[in-house]
Amino acid sequence: MEGGYLMRLSQKADYAVRMMVDLASLPDSHRTTVSEVATRQDVPLAFMAKIVAQLAAVGLVETRRGNGGWVSLGRHARDITFLQIVEAIDGLIVFTRCTFEPTHCPRSGRCAVHSVWEKAQYQLRELLANTLLSDIAIAQKALATILA
């Protein structure tokens, strides 16, 4: 793609979402190790550990460090959205400076493009906010069953 990306989800956020789906796909109240998740998701352990720390800081996962350590969901998967996961890792999703800080845009109020970026940003945030971790975990389990 020439010109690069307007907005790109970080690889770290992608891995965080995959990790959370992995945890949500486990039997209820099941704990696993960061190493096991990293192996299942093909993510370097050190990188996965950093992701776990960020998610734990906002309560999306619970952890116990050290010998016998584990990681599990911090709350029920039905109470976690993809938006929460992504923003815990990448911060607020914004398309352009003008949708984040309209008052700092020299063209604010006289630019027809602004409304397009604003609508796109709103729709993406709505999609992620309405995508529950529990629903994707169910879909992942079904896919695993079909592929088995």
DSSP file (Angstrom, degrees, kcal/mol; ACC not computed):
  #  RESIDUE AA STRUCTURE BP1 BP2  ACC     N-H-->O    O-->H-N    N-H-->O    O-->H-N    TCO  KAPPA ALPHA  PHI   PSI    X-CA   Y-CA   Z-CA
    1    1 A M    >         0   0    0      0, 0.0     3,-1.0     0, 0.0     2,-0.2   0.000 360.0 360.0 360.0 121.6    0.0    0.0    0.0
    2    2 A E  T 3   +     0   0    0      1,-0.2     0, 0.0     2,-0.0     0, 0.0  -0.496 360.0  24.8 -75.4 144.5    1.6    3.3   -1.0
    3    3 A G  T 3  S-     0   0    0     -2,-0.2    -1,-0.2     2,-0.0     2,-0.1   0.367 105.3-113.1  86.7  -6.4    1.5    6.1    1.4
    4    4 A G    <   -     0   0    0     -3,-1.0     2,-0.3     2,-0.0     3,-0.1  -0.384  52.3 -38.8  80.6-156.8    1.3    3.9    4.6
    5    5 A Y        -     0   0    0      1,-0.1     3,-0.2    -2,-0.1    -2,-0.0  -0.818  26.3-151.8-112.2 145.8   -1.6    3.7    6.9
    6    6 A L  S    S-     0   0    0      1,-0.4     2,-0.3    -2,-0.3    -1,-0.1   0.902  94.1  -2.5 -73.9 -46.2   -3.9    6.3    8.3
    7    7 A M        -     0   0    0     -3,-0.1     2,-0.4     2,-0.0    -1,-0.4  -0.994  69.7-173.2-146.2 139.7   -4.4    4.2   11.4
    8    8 A R        -     0   0    0     -2,-0.3     2,-0.2    -3,-0.2     3,-0.1  -0.989  25.1-127.5-139.6 129.1   -3.0    0.9   12.3
    9    9 A L        -     0   0    0     -2,-0.4    -2,-0.0     1,-0.1    77,-0.0  -0.536  40.2-113.0 -66.5 134.7   -3.7   -1.3   15.2
   10   10 A S     >  -     0   0    0     -2,-0.2     4,-2.0     1,-0.1     5,-0.1  -0.308  12.8-121.9 -71.1 156.5   -0.4   -2.3   16.9
   11   11 A Q  H  > S+     0   0    0      1,-0.2     4,-2.8     2,-0.2     5,-0.2   0.852 115.3  59.2 -63.2 -34.2    0.8   -5.8   16.8
   12   12 A K  H  > S+     0   0    0      2,-0.2     4,-2.1     1,-0.2    -1,-0.2   0.904 105.7  46.9 -61.5 -42.4    0.9   -5.6   20.6
   13   13 A A  H  > S+     0   0    0      2,-0.2     4,-2.4     1,-0.2    -2,-0.2   0.890 111.2  51.9 -67.2 -39.6   -2.9   -4.9   20.6
   14   14 A D  H  X S+     0   0    0     -4,-2.0     4,-2.4     1,-0.2    -2,-0.2   0.934 111.4  46.9 -60.9 -46.4   -3.5   -7.7   18.2
   15   15 A Y  H  X S+     0   0    0     -4,-2.8     4,-2.7     1,-0.2    -2,-0.2   0.877 110.0  54.1 -62.9 -37.9   -1.6  -10.1   20.4
   16   16 A A  H  X S+     0   0    0     -4,-2.1     4,-2.4     2,-0.2    -2,-0.2   0.917 109.0  47.5 -63.1 -43.7   -3.5   -8.8   23.5
   17   17 A V  H  X S+     0   0    0     -4,-2.4     4,-2.4     2,-0.2     5,-0.2   0.934 113.0  48.9 -62.6 -45.9   -6.8   -9.5   21.8
   18   18 A R  H  X S+     0   0    0     -4,-2.4     4,-2.3     1,-0.2    -2,-0.2   0.906 111.4  50.1 -61.2 -41.4   -5.7  -13.0   20.8
   19   19 A M  H  X S+     0   0    0     -4,-2.7     4,-2.6     1,-0.2    -1,-0.2   0.918 110.4  49.4 -62.8 -43.2   -4.4  -13.6   24.4
   20   20 A M  H  X S+     0   0    0     -4,-2.4     4,-2.5     2,-0.2    -2,-0.2   0.883 110.6  49.6 -65.4 -38.3   -7.7  -12.5   25.9
   21   21 A V  H  X S+     0   0    0     -4,-2.4     4,-1.4     2,-0.2    -1,-0.2   0.910 110.1  52.9 -64.1 -41.1   -9.7  -14.8   23.5
   22   22 A D  H  X S+     0   0    0     -4,-2.3     4,-0.5    -5,-0.2     3,-0.5   0.945 111.8  44.4 -57.5 -50.2   -7.4  -17.6   24.5
   23   23 A L  H >< S+     0   0    0     -4,-2.6     3,-1.0     1,-0.2    -2,-0.2   0.897 112.8  51.1 -62.9 -40.8   -8.1  -17.0   28.2
   24   24 A A  H 3< S+     0   0    0     -4,-2.5    -1,-0.2     1,-0.2    -2,-0.2   0.717 104.0  59.7 -70.4 -20.0  -11.8  -16.7   27.6
   25   25 A S  H 3< S+     0   0    0     -4,-1.4    -1,-0.2    -3,-0.5    -2,-0.2   0.595  88.1  93.0 -83.8 -11.4  -11.8  -19.9   25.6
   26   26 A L  S << S-     0   0    0     -3,-1.0     3,-0.1    -4,-0.5     4,-0.1  -0.379  95.4 -80.8 -76.1 159.7  -10.6  -21.9   28.6
   27   27 A P    >   -     0   0    0      0, 0.0     3,-2.0     0, 0.0    -1,-0.1  -0.237  69.1 -73.0 -56.6 152.3  -13.0  -23.6   31.0
   28   28 A D  T 3  S+     0   0    0      1,-0.3     3,-0.1    -3,-0.1    -4,-0.0  -0.123 117.7   6.1 -50.9 140.1  -14.5  -21.2   33.6
   29   29 A S  T 3  S+     0   0    0      1,-0.2     2,-0.3    -3,-0.1    -1,-0.3   0.611  93.1 151.0  61.1  15.4  -12.2  -20.1   36.4
   30   30 A H    <   -     0   0    0     -3,-2.0     2,-0.4    -7,-0.2    43,-0.3  -0.582  30.8-156.7 -79.3 137.4   -9.3  -21.8   34.6
   31   31 A R        +     0   0    0     -2,-0.3     2,-0.3    -3,-0.1    41,-0.2  -0.863  14.2 175.4-111.0 149.1   -5.8  -20.4   35.2
   32   32 A T  B     -A   71   0A   0     39,-2.0    39,-2.8    -2,-0.4     2,-0.3  -0.838  31.4 -97.0-139.5 176.0   -2.9  -20.9   32.8
   33   33 A T     >  -     0   0    0     -2,-0.3     4,-2.0    37,-0.2     5,-0.2  -0.678  24.1-123.1 -98.4 156.9    0.6  -19.6   32.6
   34   34 A V  H  > S+     0   0    0     -2,-0.3     4,-2.8     1,-0.2     5,-0.2   0.886 115.1  56.7 -60.5 -38.3    1.8  -16.7   30.5
   35   35 A S  H  > S+     0   0    0      2,-0.2     4,-2.3     1,-0.2    -1,-0.2   0.901 105.5  49.4 -60.7 -43.0    4.2  -19.1   28.9
   36   36 A E  H  > S+     0   0    0      2,-0.2     4,-2.6     1,-0.2    -1,-0.2   0.911 112.6  47.0 -64.3 -42.5    1.4  -21.5   27.8
   37   37 A V  H  X S+     0   0    0     -4,-2.0     4,-2.4     2,-0.2    -2,-0.2   0.936 111.3  51.6 -64.2 -45.4   -0.6  -18.6   26.3
   38   38 A A  H  <>S+     0   0    0     -4,-2.8     5,-2.5     1,-0.2     4,-0.5   0.895 112.0  47.2 -58.4 -41.3    2.5  -17.3   24.5
   39   39 A T  H ><5S+     0   0    0     -4,-2.3     3,-0.9     1,-0.2    -1,-0.2   0.938 112.6  47.8 -66.2 -47.5    3.1  -20.8   23.1
   40   40 A R  H 3<5S+     0   0    0     -4,-2.6    -2,-0.2     1,-0.2    -1,-0.2   0.846 118.8  41.1 -62.2 -33.0   -0.5  -21.3   22.0
   41   41 A Q  T 3<5S-     0   0    0     -4,-2.4    -1,-0.2    -5,-0.2    -2,-0.2   0.372 107.1-122.4 -99.3   4.4   -0.6  -17.9   20.3
   42   42 A D  T < 5 +     0   0    0     -3,-0.9    -3,-0.2    -4,-0.5    -4,-0.1   0.927  64.3 139.7  55.3  49.0    2.9  -18.0   18.8
   43   43 A V      < -     0   0    0     -5,-2.5    -1,-0.2    -6,-0.1    -2,-0.1  -0.974  62.2-101.7-122.7 135.7    4.0  -14.8   20.6
   44   44 A P     >  -     0   0    0      0, 0.0     4,-2.5     0, 0.0     3,-0.3  -0.313  31.3-127.6 -55.6 136.4    7.5  -14.3   22.2
   45   45 A L  H  > S+     0   0    0      1,-0.2     4,-2.6     2,-0.2     5,-0.2   0.886 106.6  52.2 -56.8 -45.0    7.2  -14.9   26.0
   46   46 A A  H  > S+     0   0    0      1,-0.2     4,-1.4     2,-0.2    -1,-0.2   0.888 111.8  47.1 -61.7 -38.6    8.9  -11.6   26.9
   47   47 A F  H  > S+     0   0    0     -3,-0.3     4,-1.8     2,-0.2    -1,-0.2   0.910 111.8  50.4 -68.4 -42.3    6.5   -9.7   24.7
   48   48 A M  H  X S+     0   0    0     -4,-2.5     4,-2.7     1,-0.2    -2,-0.2   0.882 106.2  56.1 -63.3 -38.1    3.5  -11.5   26.1
   49   49 A A  H  X S+     0   0    0     -4,-2.6     4,-2.0     1,-0.2    -1,-0.2   0.883 106.6  49.8 -62.2 -38.1    4.7  -10.8   29.6
   50   50 A K  H  X S+     0   0    0     -4,-1.4     4,-1.9     2,-0.2    -1,-0.2   0.895 110.8  49.9 -66.1 -40.0    4.6   -7.0   28.8
   51   51 A I  H  X S+     0   0    0     -4,-1.8     4,-2.5     2,-0.2     5,-0.2   0.928 109.3  51.4 -63.2 -45.7    1.1   -7.3   27.4
   52   52 A V  H  X S+     0   0    0     -4,-2.7     4,-2.7     1,-0.2     5,-0.2   0.906 107.7  53.3 -58.9 -42.4   -0.1   -9.2   30.5
   53   53 A A  H  X S+     0   0    0     -4,-2.0     4,-1.8     1,-0.2    -1,-0.2   0.909 110.1  47.1 -60.8 -42.4    1.4   -6.4   32.7
   54   54 A Q  H  X S+     0   0    0     -4,-1.9     4,-0.7     2,-0.2    -1,-0.2   0.906 114.4  46.5 -66.3 -41.1   -0.5   -3.7   30.8
   55   55 A L  H ><>S+     0   0    0     -4,-2.5     5,-2.3     1,-0.2     6,-0.8   0.864 111.4  51.8 -70.0 -35.2   -3.8   -5.7   30.9
   56   56 A A  H ><5S+     0   0    0     -4,-2.7     3,-1.4     1,-0.2    -1,-0.2   0.863 100.3  63.5 -67.1 -35.6   -3.4   -6.4   34.6
   57   57 A A  H 3<5S+     0   0    0     -4,-1.8    -1,-0.2     1,-0.3    -2,-0.2   0.774 110.2  38.6 -60.9 -26.7   -2.8   -2.7   35.3
   58   58 A V  T <<5S-     0   0    0     -4,-0.7    -1,-0.3    -3,-0.5    -2,-0.2   0.277 118.7-108.4-108.1   9.9   -6.4   -2.0   34.1
   59   59 A G  T < 5S+     0   0    0     -3,-1.4    -3,-0.2     2,-0.2    -2,-0.1   0.585  83.8 122.1  80.9  10.6   -7.9   -5.1   35.7
   60   60 A L  S   <S+     0   0    0     -5,-2.3    14,-2.9    -6,-0.2    15,-0.5   0.790  81.3  23.0 -77.1 -25.4   -8.6   -7.0   32.5
   61   61 A V  E    S-B   73   0A   0     -6,-0.8     2,-0.4    12,-0.3    12,-0.2  -0.948  70.5-142.4-132.4 158.2   -6.5   -9.9   33.7
   62   62 A E  E     -B   72   0A   0     10,-2.8    10,-2.2    -2,-0.3     2,-0.3  -0.921  25.1-174.8-114.0 145.8   -5.4  -11.2   37.1
   63   63 A T  E     -B   71   0A   0     -2,-0.4     2,-0.4     8,-0.2     8,-0.2  -0.949  23.9-158.6-138.9 158.9   -1.9  -12.6   37.6
   64   64 A R  E     -B   70   0A   0      6,-2.3     6,-1.5    -2,-0.3     2,-0.1  -0.973  24.9-149.5-134.3 123.9    0.2  -14.3   40.2
   65   65 A R        +     0   0    0     -2,-0.4     2,-0.1     4,-0.2     6,-0.0  -0.393  50.0  27.1 -89.6 166.1    4.0  -14.0   39.6
   66   66 A G  S >  S-     0   0    0     -2,-0.1     3,-2.2     2,-0.1     2,-0.1  -0.311 105.7  -0.9  88.2-167.0    6.7  -16.4   40.5
   67   67 A N  T 3  S+     0   0    0      1,-0.3    -2,-0.0    -2,-0.1     0, 0.0  -0.395 138.4  15.8 -62.1 128.4    6.8  -20.1   41.0
   68   68 A G  T 3  S+     0   0    0      1,-0.2    -1,-0.3    -2,-0.1    -2,-0.1   0.645  96.1 162.0  78.9  15.0    3.3  -21.5   40.4
   69   69 A G    <   +     0   0    0     -3,-2.2     2,-0.3     1,-0.0    -4,-0.2  -0.172  12.3 177.4 -66.7 161.8    2.3  -18.2   38.8
   70   70 A W  E     - B   0  64A   0     -6,-1.5    -6,-2.3   -37,-0.1     2,-0.3  -0.948  22.7-141.4-154.7 170.9   -0.7  -17.9   36.6
   71   71 A V  E     +AB  32  63A   0    -39,-2.8   -39,-2.0    -2,-0.3     2,-0.3  -0.992  25.6 159.2-139.3 142.2   -2.8  -15.6   34.5
   72   72 A S  E     - B   0  62A   0    -10,-2.2   -10,-2.8    -2,-0.3   -41,-0.1  -0.943  49.1 -68.9-150.8 170.5   -6.6  -15.5   34.1
   73   73 A L  E     - B   0  61A   0    -43,-0.3   -12,-0.3    -2,-0.3   -13,-0.1  -0.376  34.8-141.7 -62.9 143.0   -9.4  -13.1   33.1
   74   74 A G  S    S+     0   0    0    -14,-2.9     2,-0.3     1,-0.1   -13,-0.2   0.679  82.5   0.6 -80.8 -19.0   -9.9  -10.3   35.6
   75   75 A R  S    S-     0   0    0    -15,-0.5    -1,-0.1   -13,-0.0     5,-0.1  -0.931 103.9 -57.0-155.3 175.5  -13.6  -10.4   35.1
   76   76 A H    >   -     0   0    0     -2,-0.3     3,-2.2     1,-0.1    57,-0.1  -0.281  46.5-122.9 -63.1 143.9  -16.1  -12.4   33.1
   77   77 A A  G >  S+     0   0    0      1,-0.3     3,-1.3     2,-0.2    57,-1.3   0.765 110.6  63.9 -59.8 -27.1  -15.6  -12.4   29.4
   78   78 A R  G 3  S+     0   0    0      1,-0.3    -1,-0.3    55,-0.2    -2,-0.1   0.649 101.1  53.4 -71.7 -12.8  -19.1  -11.0   28.8
   79   79 A D  G <  S+     0   0    0     -3,-2.2     2,-0.4    53,-0.1    -1,-0.3   0.240  96.2  80.6-104.2  11.4  -18.0   -7.8   30.7
   80   80 A I    <   -     0   0    0     -3,-1.3    53,-2.8    -4,-0.1    54,-0.3  -0.975  60.7-164.0-122.4 129.9  -14.9   -7.2   28.5
   81   81 A T  B  >  -C  132   0B   0     -2,-0.4     4,-1.7    51,-0.2    51,-0.2  -0.727  32.2-118.6-107.7 160.2  -15.1   -5.5   25.1
   82   82 A F  H  > S+     0   0    0     49,-2.0     4,-2.8    46,-1.0     5,-0.3   0.854 115.2  60.0 -62.4 -34.0  -12.5   -5.5   22.3
   83   83 A L  H  > S+     0   0    0     45,-1.4     4,-2.7    48,-0.2     5,-0.2   0.920 103.3  50.4 -60.8 -43.3  -12.4   -1.7   22.7
   84   84 A Q  H  > S+     0   0    0     44,-0.2     4,-1.5     2,-0.2    -1,-0.2   0.907 113.0  46.4 -60.7 -41.7  -11.3   -2.0   26.3
   85   85 A I  H  X S+     0   0    0     -4,-1.7     4,-1.1     2,-0.2    -2,-0.2   0.959 114.9  44.9 -65.9 -51.5   -8.5   -4.5   25.3
   86   86 A V  H >X S+     0   0    0     -4,-2.8     4,-3.4     1,-0.2     3,-0.6   0.919 115.0  47.1 -61.5 -45.4   -7.2   -2.4   22.4
   87   87 A E  H 3X S+     0   0    0     -4,-2.7     4,-1.1    -5,-0.3    -1,-0.2   0.768 104.2  61.6 -72.4 -23.5   -7.3    0.9   24.3
   88   88 A A  H 3< S+     0   0    0     -4,-1.5    -1,-0.2    -5,-0.2    -2,-0.2   0.816 119.1  28.9 -65.9 -28.9   -5.6   -0.7   27.3
   89   89 A I  H << S+     0   0    0     -4,-1.1    -2,-0.2    -3,-0.6    -3,-0.1   0.882 135.8  23.6 -96.3 -50.2   -2.6   -1.4   25.0
   90   90 A D  H  < S-     0   0    0     -4,-3.4    -3,-0.2     1,-0.3    -2,-0.1   0.556  98.2-129.7 -98.9 -10.2   -2.7    1.3   22.3
   91   91 A G     <  -     0   0    0     -4,-1.1    -1,-0.3    -5,-0.5    -2,-0.1  -0.386  62.7  -4.7  85.3-172.8   -4.6    4.1   24.1
   92   92 A L  S    S-     0   0    0      1,-0.1     2,-0.7    -2,-0.1    -4,-0.0  -0.264  73.3-123.4 -57.4 131.8   -7.5    6.0   22.7
   93   93 A I        +     0   0    0    -10,-0.1     2,-0.4    28,-0.1    -1,-0.1  -0.700  43.4 161.5 -80.9 117.0   -8.4    5.1   19.1
   94   94 A V        -     0   0    0     -2,-0.7     3,-0.1     1,-0.1    24,-0.1  -0.992  32.3-156.3-135.8 145.2   -8.3    8.2   16.9
   95   95 A F  S    S-     0   0    0     -2,-0.4     2,-0.3     1,-0.2    -1,-0.1   0.901  75.5  -1.1 -85.7 -46.4   -8.0    8.5   13.2
   96   96 A T  S >> S-     0   0    0      1,-0.1     4,-1.1    18,-0.1     3,-0.7  -0.902  72.1-104.3-141.2 166.2   -6.6   12.0   12.8
   97   97 A R  H 3> S+     0   0    0     -2,-0.3     4,-3.7     1,-0.2     3,-0.4   0.867 118.2  59.6 -59.9 -36.3   -5.6   14.9   14.9
   98   98 A C  H 34 S+     0   0    0      1,-0.2    -1,-0.2     2,-0.2     7,-0.1   0.777 104.9  47.9 -69.7 -23.7   -8.7   16.8   14.0
   99   99 A T  H <4 S+     0   0    0     -3,-0.7    -1,-0.2     2,-0.2    -2,-0.2   0.699 119.4  40.2 -85.2 -18.4  -10.9   14.0   15.4
  100  100 A F  H  < S+     0   0    0     -4,-1.1    -2,-0.2    -3,-0.4    -3,-0.2   0.856 136.2  13.5 -91.2 -44.1   -8.9   14.0   18.6
  101  101 A E    ><  +     0   0    0     -4,-3.7     3,-2.2    -5,-0.2     4,-0.3  -0.601  66.5 170.3-133.4  71.5   -8.3   17.7   19.1
  102  102 A P  G >  S+     0   0    0      0, 0.0     3,-1.2     0, 0.0     6,-0.2   0.798  77.5  61.9 -55.8 -29.4  -10.7   19.6   16.7
  103  103 A T  G 3  S+     0   0    0      1,-0.3    -5,-0.1    -3,-0.1     5,-0.0   0.693 100.4  54.4 -72.1 -15.9   -9.9   22.9   18.3
  104  104 A H  G <  S+     0   0    0     -3,-2.2    -1,-0.3    -7,-0.2    -6,-0.1   0.418  85.5  99.6 -94.5   0.6   -6.2   22.5   17.3
  105  105 A C    X   -     0   0    0     -3,-1.2     3,-1.6    -4,-0.3     0, 0.0  -0.773  64.9-150.9 -90.2 123.6   -7.1   22.0   13.6
  106  106 A P  T 3  S+     0   0    0      0, 0.0    -1,-0.1     0, 0.0    -3,-0.0   0.687  98.5  49.7 -67.0 -15.2   -6.7   25.1   11.6
  107  107 A R  T >  S+     0   0    0     -5,-0.1     3,-2.4     2,-0.0     4,-0.2   0.338  79.5 140.4-103.1   6.3   -9.4   24.0    9.2
  108  108 A S  T <  S+     0   0    0     -3,-1.6    -5,-0.0     1,-0.3   -10,-0.0  -0.200  71.8  14.7 -53.8 133.8  -11.9   23.2   12.0
  109  109 A G  T 3  S+     0   0    0      2,-0.2    -1,-0.3     1,-0.1    -2,-0.0   0.301 123.6  61.2  85.4 -10.3  -15.4   24.2   11.1
  110  110 A R  S <  S+     0   0    0     -3,-2.4     2,-0.5     1,-0.0    -2,-0.2   0.074  80.1  92.9-134.0  25.0  -14.7   24.6    7.3
  111  111 A C    >   -     0   0    0     -4,-0.2     3,-0.5     1,-0.1     4,-0.5  -0.967  50.0-165.6-127.3 118.3  -13.6   21.1    6.3
  112  112 A A  T 3> S+     0   0    0     -2,-0.5     4,-0.6     1,-0.2     3,-0.3   0.700  87.9  66.7 -72.5 -19.7  -16.0   18.6    4.9
  113  113 A V  H >> S+     0   0    0      1,-0.2     4,-1.9     2,-0.2     3,-1.0   0.844  85.1  71.6 -70.1 -33.5  -13.5   15.8    5.4
  114  114 A H  H <> S+     0   0    0     -3,-0.5     4,-2.7     1,-0.3    -1,-0.2   0.878  93.6  53.9 -50.9 -44.4  -13.6   16.1    9.2
  115  115 A S  H 3> S+     0   0    0     -4,-0.5     4,-2.1    -3,-0.3    -1,-0.3   0.827 106.4  52.5 -65.1 -31.0  -17.1   14.6    9.3
  116  116 A V  H <X S+     0   0    0     -3,-1.0     4,-2.6    -4,-0.6    -1,-0.2   0.946 112.5  43.7 -68.0 -48.4  -16.0   11.5    7.3
  117  117 A W  H  X S+     0   0    0     -4,-1.9     4,-2.6     1,-0.2     5,-0.2   0.898 114.0  51.6 -63.2 -39.6  -13.0   10.8    9.7
  118  118 A E  H  X S+     0   0    0     -4,-2.7     4,-2.3    -5,-0.3    -1,-0.2   0.912 111.6  46.1 -63.8 -42.7  -15.3   11.5   12.7
  119  119 A K  H  X S+     0   0    0     -4,-2.1     4,-2.7     2,-0.2    -2,-0.2   0.914 113.2  49.4 -66.5 -43.2  -17.9    9.0   11.4
  120  120 A A  H  X S+     0   0    0     -4,-2.6     4,-2.3     2,-0.2     5,-0.2   0.919 112.6  47.8 -62.1 -44.2  -15.3    6.3   10.6
  121  121 A Q  H  X S+     0   0    0     -4,-2.6     4,-2.5     1,-0.2     5,-0.2   0.929 112.5  49.1 -62.1 -45.6  -13.7    6.7   14.0
  122  122 A Y  H  X S+     0   0    0     -4,-2.3     4,-2.6    -5,-0.2    -2,-0.2   0.924 111.5  49.1 -60.1 -46.3  -17.1    6.5   15.7
  123  123 A Q  H  X S+     0   0    0     -4,-2.7     4,-2.5     2,-0.2    -1,-0.2   0.890 111.8  48.2 -65.3 -39.9  -18.1    3.4   13.8
  124  124 A L  H  X S+     0   0    0     -4,-2.3     4,-2.5     2,-0.2     5,-0.2   0.941 113.2  47.5 -64.9 -46.4  -14.9    1.6   14.6
  125  125 A R  H  X S+     0   0    0     -4,-2.5     4,-2.5     1,-0.2    -2,-0.2   0.898 112.6  49.9 -62.2 -39.7  -15.1    2.4   18.2
  126  126 A E  H  X S+     0   0    0     -4,-2.6     4,-1.8    -5,-0.2    -1,-0.2   0.925 110.1  50.3 -63.5 -45.1  -18.8    1.3   18.3
  127  127 A L  H  < S+     0   0    0     -4,-2.5     4,-0.3     1,-0.2    -2,-0.2   0.942 115.0  42.7 -58.5 -48.9  -17.9   -2.0   16.6
  128  128 A L  H >< S+     0   0    0     -4,-2.5   -45,-1.4     1,-0.2   -46,-1.0   0.868 113.0  53.0 -67.1 -36.2  -15.1   -2.7   19.1
  129  129 A A  H 3< S+     0   0    0     -4,-2.5    -1,-0.2     1,-0.2    -2,-0.2   0.784 112.1  45.9 -69.0 -26.9  -17.3   -1.6   22.0
  130  130 A N  T 3< S+     0   0    0     -4,-1.8     2,-0.9    -3,-0.2    -1,-0.2   0.370  90.2  94.5 -97.7   3.6  -20.1   -3.9   21.0
  131  131 A T    <   -     0   0    0     -3,-0.8   -49,-2.0    -4,-0.3     2,-0.3  -0.851  66.6-155.6 -97.9 106.5  -17.8   -6.9   20.4
  132  132 A L  B  >  -C   81   0B   0     -2,-0.9     4,-1.7   -51,-0.2     3,-0.3  -0.605  18.7-134.5 -85.4 140.2  -17.8   -8.9   23.6
  133  133 A L  H  > S+     0   0    0    -53,-2.8     4,-2.3   -56,-0.6   -55,-0.2   0.871 106.1  58.7 -57.6 -38.4  -14.9  -11.2   24.4
  134  134 A S  H  > S+     0   0    0    -57,-1.3     4,-1.9   -54,-0.3    -1,-0.2   0.890 103.8  50.6 -61.1 -40.3  -17.4  -13.9   25.4
  135  135 A D  H  > S+     0   0    0     -3,-0.3     4,-1.9     1,-0.2    -1,-0.2   0.897 112.2  46.0 -66.0 -40.3  -19.0  -13.9   21.9
  136  136 A I  H  X S+     0   0    0     -4,-1.7     4,-2.5     2,-0.2    -1,-0.2   0.856 109.6  55.1 -72.7 -33.3  -15.6  -14.2   20.2
  137  137 A A  H  X S+     0   0    0     -4,-2.3     4,-2.4     2,-0.2    -2,-0.2   0.896 107.9  49.7 -63.7 -39.6  -14.5  -17.0   22.6
  138  138 A I  H  X S+     0   0    0     -4,-1.9     4,-2.2     2,-0.2    -2,-0.2   0.924 111.8  47.8 -63.7 -44.4  -17.6  -19.0   21.7
  139  139 A A  H  X S+     0   0    0     -4,-1.9     4,-2.4     1,-0.2    -2,-0.2   0.888 111.1  51.7 -63.2 -38.9  -16.8  -18.5   18.0
  140  140 A Q  H  X S+     0   0    0     -4,-2.5     4,-2.5     2,-0.2    -2,-0.2   0.906 109.2  49.4 -65.2 -42.0  -13.2  -19.6   18.6
  141  141 A K  H  X S+     0   0    0     -4,-2.4     4,-2.1     2,-0.2    -1,-0.2   0.907 111.5  49.6 -62.8 -41.8  -14.3  -22.7   20.4
  142  142 A A  H  X S+     0   0    0     -4,-2.2     4,-2.2     2,-0.2    -2,-0.2   0.915 111.2  48.7 -63.9 -43.1  -16.7  -23.6   17.5
  143  143 A L  H  X S+     0   0    0     -4,-2.4     4,-2.3     1,-0.2    -2,-0.2   0.906 110.0  51.7 -62.7 -42.2  -14.0  -23.0   15.0
  144  144 A A  H  X S+     0   0    0     -4,-2.5     4,-1.1     1,-0.2    -1,-0.2   0.886 109.7  50.4 -62.5 -38.3  -11.6  -25.2   17.0
  145  145 A T  H  < S+     0   0    0     -4,-2.1     3,-0.3     2,-0.2    -1,-0.2   0.911 111.0  48.1 -65.8 -42.7  -14.2  -28.0   17.1
  146  146 A I  H  < S+     0   0    0     -4,-2.2    -2,-0.2     1,-0.2    -1,-0.2   0.891 114.4  46.0 -64.1 -39.9  -14.7  -27.8   13.4
  147  147 A L  H  <        0   0    0     -4,-2.3    -1,-0.2     1,-0.2    -2,-0.2   0.655 360.0 360.0 -79.4 -15.7  -11.0  -27.9   12.6
  148  148 A A     <        0   0    0     -4,-1.1    -1,-0.2    -3,-0.3    -2,-0.2   0.482 360.0 360.0 -76.1 360.0  -10.3  -30.8   15.1
